[in-house]
C-alpha cells in the first residue's frame, strides 16, 4: 500500500464480495477505482509514484500466473513487465518519477530474483547476497538508484537485509541483530537510511533503522510488547512508520521520530479522529514530507478491516524548515536551491527539481502558522 507525495492518491489491495483480490487507486475525486487485471481474476497494488500517476504491483493473467505490472494513468492500462524466464513476478516498489520499478521475478530454475526495471534496460536481476539463492526487492529510493530488500535460502530461511547500489552494481549485507535474520522494507529519499525488522536472540522481530554513514543497525522501540516492524520512512529518514505490539500482544500503528528516537502510538496521537471502537493497526507508507500516512485498521462502524489515510497536519504546505511557520526562512531555502536537481525538502512537490512550482507553494502559503 502506498501514498502519493501530496496525499491525494492512495493505492492498495481490496477484496471483492467473492473473496478475490483487486488492486485499487483511491482519490477524493474518484473514490476507489479498480485497476483491473492482466486477464485473470486478481491483482494487487503495492506502490505509487510521487504524482500518483504510476502504480506498480502484481496481477494474474488468463493462465493464472502472477506478473509484475506498471499501470499509468495516462492510458489506464497495465503494462506486463514479464519475468526472468520463470513463471511468476511481482512489482513492489517504484521511484518518485515512476520510471524505475523493483520487485521479484522467477528465473528459469524458478528461483526468486530481486529485480530492477527501467524502460531502457528492461528487467534485470540484482543477484543475491553471498551464500544465498533467493532475493526480493521491496523498495527503491526517489531517484531509482538504491534498492532494498532481503536475500535468503531457497526454503525461505536465513533472511538477510540488503541495500543494492547502482553506483557499485552490487548488494551490501546490512547485518542483523543477535537472532541473525533481517529484512529491509523501506528507504529514505536518497537511500541513506533503510528501515525494516530483524530477529533478536529471543526469536522476536524488532524494527530497525540503518544509516549509511555508520553502517550499523539501530533498534527501534516498541509499545511495551515483544515485537515491532518498520515499513517506510520519510524522505529525510527522520520519520518512520510501522506497527508495534502492546504488552498484551495486540498490534498498533506507530510512528518513530528522529533525532529523539521516540515512538508514538497513532491511535493515541490522533484519537479524536477515530470513531468509538475503531483503531489503526498497521502503518505501511508515509509521504516524503512525513505528513500523510496510510495503513490498515479496524472500522467499528462496518465491522471490517479497512485501509486508512491519516493527515497528520504537519508540515504545512510550503514549510521547508519544518518549524510550523511559512516565512522568510522557507523562501530563502527555496531560492538558495533554485534550479537544483534531486529530491530534497526544498522540492516541495517532489518532482526532482527545485523550481517555480516550489517557490509558488511558499508564496501561496506565506505567513501560514506564524
C-alpha positions as CSV (number, residue, x, y, z in Angstrom):
1,X,0.0,0.0,0.0
2,X,1.4,3.4,-0.9
3,X,0.6,7.1,-0.9
4,X,1.5,10.0,-3.3
5,X,3.6,12.9,-2.2
6,X,0.7,15.2,-1.6
7,X,-1.6,12.6,0.0
8,X,-4.1,12.8,-2.8
9,X,-3.7,9.3,-4.1
10,X,-3.7,6.0,-2.2
11,X,-3.1,2.5,-3.7
12,X,-3.6,-0.9,-2.2
13,X,-5.5,-4.2,-2.3
14,X,-9.2,-4.6,-1.9
15,X,-11.3,-7.8,-1.6
16,X,-14.5,-8.4,-3.5
17,X,-17.6,-10.0,-2.1
18,X,-16.5,-13.2,-3.8
19,X,-13.1,-13.1,-2.0
20,X,-10.9,-12.2,-4.9
21,X,-8.2,-9.5,-4.6
22,X,-8.2,-6.4,-6.7
23,X,-5.7,-3.5,-7.0
24,X,-7.2,-0.2,-6.3
25,X,-6.4,3.5,-6.7
26,X,-8.2,6.0,-4.4
27,X,-8.5,9.7,-4.6
28,X,-11.0,12.3,-3.2
29,X,-12.3,13.0,-6.7
30,X,-12.9,9.4,-7.8
31,X,-13.1,7.3,-4.7
32,X,-11.9,3.7,-5.0
33,X,-11.2,2.6,-8.6
34,X,-10.3,-1.0,-9.6
35,X,-7.2,-1.2,-11.8
36,X,-8.3,-4.4,-13.4
37,X,-6.1,-7.3,-14.1
38,X,-3.9,-8.7,-16.9
39,X,-6.7,-11.0,-18.0
40,X,-7.0,-13.2,-14.8
41,X,-9.2,-12.6,-11.8
42,X,-6.9,-11.0,-9.3
43,X,-4.5,-8.1,-8.8
44,X,-2.6,-6.2,-6.2
45,X,-1.2,-2.6,-6.0
46,X,1.9,-2.1,-3.8
47,X,3.4,1.3,-4.6
48,X,2.7,4.6,-6.4
49,X,4.8,7.4,-7.9
50,X,5.1,10.8,-6.2
51,X,2.5,12.4,-8.5
52,X,0.1,9.4,-8.2
53,X,0.1,8.6,-11.9
54,X,2.2,5.4,-11.9
55,X,1.2,2.4,-9.9
56,X,3.1,-1.0,-9.6
57,X,2.0,-4.3,-8.3
58,X,1.2,-7.9,-9.5
59,X,-1.8,-9.2,-11.4
60,X,-2.9,-12.6,-12.8
61,X,-3.4,-13.2,-16.4
62,X,-5.6,-15.8,-18.1
63,X,-3.3,-18.8,-17.3
64,X,-3.5,-17.9,-13.6
65,X,0.2,-16.9,-13.3
66,X,1.2,-13.7,-11.4
67,X,3.1,-11.0,-13.3
68,X,4.6,-7.7,-12.3
69,X,2.9,-4.7,-13.9
70,X,3.3,-0.9,-14.2
71,X,0.0,1.0,-14.5
72,X,-0.1,4.5,-16.0
73,X,-2.9,7.0,-15.5
74,X,-2.3,8.4,-19.0
75,X,-3.8,5.3,-20.6
76,X,-5.3,3.4,-17.7
77,X,-3.5,0.3,-18.8
78,X,-1.4,-2.3,-17.0
79,X,2.0,-3.0,-18.7
80,X,3.1,-6.6,-18.1
81,X,6.8,-6.3,-17.1
82,X,7.4,-10.0,-17.7
83,X,9.7,-12.3,-15.7
84,X,13.3,-13.5,-15.8
85,X,12.3,-16.6,-17.8
86,X,10.4,-18.1,-14.9
87,X,6.7,-18.4,-14.1
88,X,5.8,-15.6,-11.7
89,X,6.8,-12.0,-10.8
90,X,5.6,-9.1,-8.7
91,X,6.5,-5.3,-8.6
92,X,6.7,-4.0,-5.0
93,X,8.3,-0.5,-5.3
94,X,8.6,2.4,-7.7
95,X,10.8,5.5,-7.9
96,X,9.4,9.0,-7.3
97,X,9.2,9.7,-11.1
98,X,7.7,6.3,-11.8
99,X,10.5,5.2,-14.2
100,X,12.2,2.6,-12.1
101,X,10.4,-0.4,-10.7
102,X,11.7,-3.1,-8.3
103,X,10.3,-6.4,-7.0
104,X,10.9,-10.1,-7.5
105,X,10.8,-12.4,-10.6
106,X,11.5,-16.1,-11.0
107,X,14.2,-17.3,-13.3
108,X,14.3,-20.4,-15.5
109,X,15.1,-22.5,-12.4
110,X,12.1,-20.9,-10.5
111,X,14.4,-19.1,-8.1
112,X,13.3,-15.7,-6.8
113,X,15.4,-12.8,-8.0
114,X,15.2,-9.2,-6.8
115,X,14.9,-7.1,-10.0
116,X,15.2,-3.5,-11.1
117,X,13.2,-2.5,-14.2
118,X,13.5,0.6,-16.4
119,X,12.0,1.3,-19.8
120,X,15.5,1.5,-21.4
121,X,17.0,-1.6,-19.8
122,X,14.0,-3.8,-19.1
123,X,14.1,-6.2,-16.2
124,X,17.5,-7.0,-14.7
125,X,18.3,-9.4,-11.8
126,X,20.1,-7.7,-8.9
127,X,21.7,-11.0,-7.8
128,X,21.9,-12.5,-4.3
129,X,23.9,-12.0,-1.2
130,X,26.9,-14.3,-0.8
131,X,25.7,-17.8,0.1
132,X,22.0,-17.1,-0.6
133,X,20.0,-18.4,-3.5
134,X,16.9,-16.2,-3.5
135,X,16.3,-12.4,-3.2
136,X,13.3,-10.0,-3.1
137,X,13.4,-6.2,-3.6
138,X,10.8,-4.2,-1.6
139,X,11.6,-0.5,-2.2
140,X,13.7,1.9,-4.2
141,X,14.9,5.4,-3.4
142,X,13.4,8.5,-5.1
143,X,15.9,8.6,-8.0
144,X,15.9,4.8,-8.6
145,X,19.5,4.3,-7.6
146,X,19.3,2.4,-4.2
147,X,17.2,-0.8,-3.8
148,X,16.5,-2.6,-0.5
149,X,15.1,-6.0,0.3
150,X,16.2,-9.4,1.6
151,X,18.1,-12.4,0.3
152,X,17.6,-15.9,1.8
153,X,18.0,-19.6,1.2
154,X,15.5,-21.5,-1.1
155,X,13.5,-22.6,1.9
156,X,12.8,-19.0,3.0
157,X,15.3,-19.3,5.8
158,X,18.4,-17.2,6.6
159,X,16.9,-13.8,5.7
160,X,19.5,-11.0,5.4
161,X,18.6,-7.4,4.6
162,X,20.4,-5.8,1.6
163,X,21.0,-2.5,0.0
164,X,21.8,-2.6,-3.7
165,X,23.5,0.5,-5.2
166,X,23.5,1.4,-8.9
167,X,26.9,3.0,-8.3
168,X,28.6,-0.3,-7.3
169,X,26.1,-2.6,-9.0
170,X,26.2,-4.9,-6.1
171,X,24.3,-5.8,-2.8
172,X,25.5,-4.9,0.6
173,X,24.6,-7.0,3.6
174,X,23.2,-4.6,6.3
175,X,23.8,-7.0,9.2
176,X,21.3,-8.2,11.7
177,X,20.5,-8.3,15.4
178,X,21.6,-11.2,17.6
179,X,19.0,-13.5,16.1
180,X,20.8,-13.4,12.7
181,X,18.0,-12.5,10.3
182,X,16.8,-9.2,8.9
183,X,14.5,-7.8,6.2
184,X,14.7,-4.3,4.7
185,X,11.3,-2.8,3.6
186,X,11.8,0.9,3.1
187,X,14.4,3.6,2.4
188,X,14.8,7.4,2.6
189,X,14.6,9.6,-0.4
190,X,18.4,9.4,-1.1
191,X,18.9,5.9,0.1
192,X,21.0,6.9,3.1
193,X,18.5,5.5,5.6
194,X,17.0,2.0,5.4
195,X,14.2,0.6,7.7
196,X,12.9,-2.9,8.3
197,X,13.0,-5.6,11.0
198,X,15.5,-8.0,12.4
199,X,15.3,-11.1,14.7
200,X,16.5,-10.9,18.3
201,X,18.1,-13.7,20.3
202,X,14.6,-14.4,21.8
203,X,13.2,-15.0,18.3
204,X,11.1,-11.8,18.3
205,X,11.2,-9.4,15.3
206,X,12.3,-5.8,16.1
207,X,12.1,-2.8,13.9
208,X,15.4,-1.3,12.8
209,X,16.9,1.9,11.3
210,X,20.1,1.5,9.3
211,X,22.2,4.6,8.4
212,X,24.7,4.6,5.5
213,X,27.1,6.9,7.3
214,X,27.6,4.5,10.3
215,X,26.7,1.2,8.6
216,X,25.0,-0.2,11.6
217,X,21.5,-1.2,12.7
218,X,19.7,0.8,15.4
219,X,16.9,-0.9,17.3
220,X,13.6,0.9,17.3
221,X,11.4,0.8,20.4
222,X,8.1,-1.0,20.9
223,X,5.0,-0.1,22.9
224,X,6.0,-2.5,25.6
225,X,5.4,-5.7,23.7
226,X,7.9,-8.1,22.2
227,X,7.8,-7.1,18.5
228,X,7.8,-4.2,16.1
229,X,8.0,-3.7,12.3
230,X,9.2,-0.7,10.3
231,X,7.7,-0.4,6.8
232,X,8.6,3.0,5.4
233,X,10.5,6.3,6.0
234,X,10.1,9.9,5.1
235,X,12.4,11.5,2.5
236,X,15.0,12.5,5.1
237,X,14.7,9.3,7.1
238,X,13.6,11.1,10.3
239,X,10.0,9.8,10.4
240,X,9.4,6.0,10.2
241,X,6.1,4.3,10.2
242,X,5.1,0.7,11.0
243,X,3.5,-1.3,13.8
244,X,4.4,-2.4,17.3
245,X,2.9,-4.6,20.0
246,X,1.5,-3.6,23.3
247,X,2.3,-5.9,26.3
248,X,-0.9,-7.9,25.7
249,X,0.4,-8.7,22.2
250,X,-2.1,-6.5,20.2
251,X,-0.6,-4.6,17.3
252,X,-1.0,-0.8,16.8
253,X,0.1,1.6,14.0
254,X,3.1,3.7,15.2
255,X,5.5,6.4,14.1
256,X,9.1,6.8,15.2
257,X,10.6,10.2,15.0
258,X,14.3,11.3,15.0
259,X,16.7,12.5,16.3
260,X,14.8,11.9,19.5
261,X,14.0,8.3,18.5
262,X,10.7,8.3,20.3
263,X,7.8,6.0,19.4
264,X,4.2,7.3,19.1
265,X,1.0,5.2,19.0
266,X,-1.0,6.8,16.2
267,X,-4.2,5.8,17.9
268,X,-3.2,7.9,21.0
269,X,-1.9,10.8,19.0
270,X,-5.0,11.1,16.8
271,X,-7.7,9.5,19.0
272,X,-10.0,12.4,18.1
273,X,-10.2,11.3,14.5
274,X,-11.3,7.7,15.3
275,X,-14.9,6.6,15.8
276,X,-15.5,4.6,19.1
277,X,-14.1,1.1,18.9
278,X,-12.0,1.8,15.8
279,X,-8.2,1.5,15.7
280,X,-5.3,1.8,13.3
281,X,-3.4,-1.5,13.4
282,X,-0.6,-1.2,10.8
283,X,1.0,1.8,9.0
284,X,2.5,0.8,5.7
285,X,3.7,4.0,4.0
286,X,4.4,7.7,4.7
287,X,4.6,10.6,2.2
288,X,8.1,12.1,1.6
289,X,7.4,15.1,3.9
290,X,6.0,12.8,6.6
291,X,2.6,14.4,6.6
292,X,0.4,11.6,5.2
293,X,0.4,8.0,6.5
294,X,-1.5,5.1,5.0
295,X,-2.2,1.7,6.5
296,X,-4.8,-0.8,7.7
297,X,-7.1,-0.7,10.6
298,X,-10.4,-1.8,12.2
299,X,-13.5,0.2,11.4
300,X,-16.0,-0.4,14.2
301,X,-18.9,1.1,12.2
302,X,-18.6,-1.5,9.4
303,X,-17.0,-4.3,11.4
304,X,-14.3,-4.7,8.8
305,X,-10.5,-4.2,8.4
306,X,-10.1,-1.3,6.1
307,X,-7.5,1.0,4.6
308,X,-6.9,4.4,6.1
309,X,-5.3,7.7,5.1
310,X,-4.1,9.8,8.0
311,X,-3.4,13.5,7.5
312,X,-1.2,14.4,10.5
313,X,-1.3,18.1,9.6
314,X,2.4,18.6,9.7
315,X,4.4,20.0,8.0
316,X,2.2,22.8,6.5
317,X,2.3,23.3,2.7
318,X,5.4,25.5,1.9
319,X,7.1,24.8,5.3
320,X,10.6,23.8,4.1
321,X,12.2,24.2,7.5
322,X,9.5,22.1,9.3
323,X,9.2,24.7,12.1
324,X,5.4,25.2,11.7
325,X,5.7,28.6,10.1
326,X,5.9,29.5,6.4
327,X,8.1,32.6,6.4
328,X,11.3,34.2,5.0
329,X,13.4,31.2,6.1
330,X,11.4,28.9,3.8
331,X,11.6,31.4,1.0
332,X,15.4,31.7,1.3
333,X,15.8,27.9,1.4
334,X,14.0,27.5,-1.9
335,X,15.8,30.4,-3.6
336,X,19.2,29.1,-2.5
337,X,18.4,25.7,-4.0
338,X,16.6,27.1,-7.0
339,X,17.4,25.1,-10.2
340,X,18.9,22.2,-8.3
341,X,18.1,18.7,-9.3
342,X,17.4,15.8,-6.9
343,X,14.8,15.1,-4.2
344,X,15.2,17.3,-1.1
345,X,13.0,19.2,1.4
346,X,13.1,22.3,-0.9
347,X,11.5,20.2,-3.7
348,X,8.0,20.7,-2.2
349,X,6.1,18.9,-4.9
350,X,8.6,16.1,-5.1
351,X,9.2,16.2,-8.9
352,X,13.0,16.1,-8.7
353,X,13.5,19.8,-9.4
354,X,13.5,22.9,-7.2
355,X,11.7,25.4,-9.5
356,X,8.9,27.9,-9.8
357,X,6.3,25.4,-8.6
358,X,8.1,25.0,-5.3
359,X,8.6,28.8,-4.9
360,X,4.9,29.3,-5.6
361,X,3.9,26.9,-2.8
362,X,5.9,29.0,-0.3
363,X,4.4,32.3,-1.6
364,X,0.8,31.0,-1.6
365,X,1.1,29.8,2.0
366,X,3.4,32.6,3.2
367,X,2.6,33.6,6.8
368,X,0.7,30.3,7.5
369,X,1.2,29.1,11.1
370,X,3.1,32.2,12.1
